């Protein structure tokens, strides 16, 4: 299978249909789940989909080292390549690595202003213009409306999608839409919210917010907990 065919058959195409064409440029999407359910795998899957379409992706890891994030990419890419019978795996993997940049912020060093500076540096000195942005581990429990507004301005500046992750807990209170804290109080500043939850052996995605649509559609995508690959169903 060639890369183009792999992208066309990706379960993410079903997800895009569920949210009426996808997240959209300049918009913010958040995947919420408890610890260990698969948020990182989902974000890496989204990033790989862009990377294999020759779009540059900046992956920001908060309190995770670059090496650990790179290992996630390597593992999921190889599983995806073998499962799909991808031709010329070595060259495809090299293309992914060339289109990807990973930044790590350890020890409470992350801020939106520092992210903005990093993007400016990549543009000026590495000729790296990100078309999509992944922010993993953002501290939603301490975030403000102004923080979210600044993040949206970054997404609009790069004219790309911004996907983020948020940790929730079993006892987390929820609003009328079912969005759990700490994301619920910032819902107005987020365009798409997805929840991951165990259902039997698989991890299913549930759409909690779909832009301004009053009724969220059913998502026919799940995460295989063994391979960490997004699958249909």
N, C-alpha and C positions, 0 to 999 in steps of 0.2 A: 504494500500500500504506500502511496506517495503522501507527502505532507498535506497537500491541498485536499485530498480525499479524506484524510484523517480529520482535518478541521471541519469539513462539511458534515461528517458523521458524528461529531462530538456531541455528547449529551448537553453541552452548554448551549447548543442551538435550541434545544427544547426549553431550557431555562429562559433564554431570550424571548421565546414565544410566550412563555408564561407571564413575563413582565413587559409585555407589549413592545418588543423590539430590543430589550436589553436595558442596562443601566443608563447609558447615554453619556456623551461627553460633557464634562464639567459637573457631573453629578456624583453623589456619595452613596455607596452601598455598604451595608454592615451585615456581617454574618455573626450571629450570636449563638452561644452554646456553653455548656459547662466544660470544665477542664477535661482534656483528654478525649473529646468527642471527634475531633477532626477538623478544627477551624484552619489550622495551618495547611493541611492537605487540600482543603477547598481553595484557599487563596493561591497556593502553588498551581493547582489545576487551572484556575482562571488565568494566572500569569503565563503558564505554558501555552495556553490557547492563543494568547496574543503573541508570544515569542515565536511560535511556529507559523505565525502569519507575518513575520518580519517586522513586528512592532517592538519598539524598545520599551522595556519595563524597568522601573526602579522599585525595588523591594526594600522597604524600611522595616527593620526588626528592632523592636524596643525590648531591651533586656534579654536578647538572644544573640550569641556570637555569629559572625558571618559564616564560620565553618559549619555550624549546625544547620543553618538555613540552606547552605549549598548542598549539604548531604540530603536534605529533603528533596530538593530539585533533582539531584542525581537519581535518587531512589524512585521517585514518581515518574520521571522521564523514562527510565529504563523499563519500568513496568508497563508504561503506556506504549513504548516502542515495540516491546516483545508481544504484548497482547494484540496490537494492531498489525503486526508483521510489517513494521515500517522499514522501508528500504534505505540502505546506506545510513545506518544509525550513527556512525562516527561523525559524518559531515553534518547531520542534522543536530547532533548534540553540540558541535562546535558553533553552529549558527545560533543556537539557543544561548550559549554562554556569551557570545559576542553582543547579543541584543539585551542582555540582562546586567543590571548593576545592583549590588546588595550593599546597603548601608546599615550599620548596627549602632545603636545608641544604648550604652550600658550605664547603669548607676544613675538613673534619673537625669540623664543629659539631653533627652529629647525635648525639643520645642518646635512649634510650627515655624518660627523665624529661622531656626537652624536648618530645618528642612528646606525652606525657601532658598537659603544661602547655598545649600548643597546642590540643589537643582541648577542654580546659577553657575556654580563652579563646573558642574558636569557639561553644561552647555558651552562655557567659555574655553575650557581647557581639555575636554575629552571628546568634543563634538558629539555629545550624547544628549539627544532630545527625547526625553521619555514621553511615550504616547499613552502610558497607563502607569498608575501608582498603586502600590500595595503597602498598607500601613498595618503591621501586625503588632498587637499588644498595646494599642493606644489606651491610656488610662481614663476610660470613660467616667469612672467614679469621681474623678477630680476635674473633668472637662467642663467648660463653660460654653455658652452660646457664642461668645466671641471666638473661642478656639475653633468651633465648627465653622463659623463664618470665614475664618482665615484659611482653614483647610479647603473650603469650597473655592476660595479665591485661587489657591494653588492649582486645584483641578481645572479651573477655567483658564488659568494662565497656560497650562500645558495642553489645554483642549483635549483632555483625556478623562477616562473613568478612574475614580478613586474607590478602591475596595478596602475595607477595614474589618478588624475582628474585635469582638467584645466578649468578656467572660461573664457568664451569669451563674446563678446558683439555684438549687432546687426550690429554696424558699423565697426567691426573689419576687417581690410584688410586681404585678402586671397591670397595664392600663386596659381600657375597654377593648382595644384592638388585639390584646394579648401580647403586647411588646413588654419584655421584662426590663426591670432596672438592672444596670444603671443607664440603659439606652433610652428608656421610655421618656424621661424628662427632656431629652434632646431630640425626640422624634421629629419635631417640626423642621429640624435642620438636616434631616436624612431623607433621601429619595426612595431607597429600597432597603427593606430589612428582611433578612432570611434567618430562620432558626434551624439548627441541626439538632436532631434528637434520635435516640435509639428506638427502633421499632423492629423487634425480633433480632435477626443477625445483622441487618443493615442499618445504616444511618440515613434517615430520610430528611429532606429539606422541606420546610414549610414557609410559604410566603406570608409574612405578617404585614408588610406595607409595600404597595406598588404605586409609586409616584402619588398622583392625586386620585387614583381610581378607588372608589368606595369599597369595592369587593375584590379581594385578592384571589387570583386563580390558583387552582391546584398545581403543584410542581411535580412533574413526573421524572424527577432526578433524585438519585440517592448516592451515597458514598459507600463503596465496598470497604469494610473495616480491615480486610486482610491485605488487599493490594493498594488501598488508599486512592483508588481511581473513581472518578465520577462515572456513574452508570445510569442507564435508563431504567425507570421503574420506581 
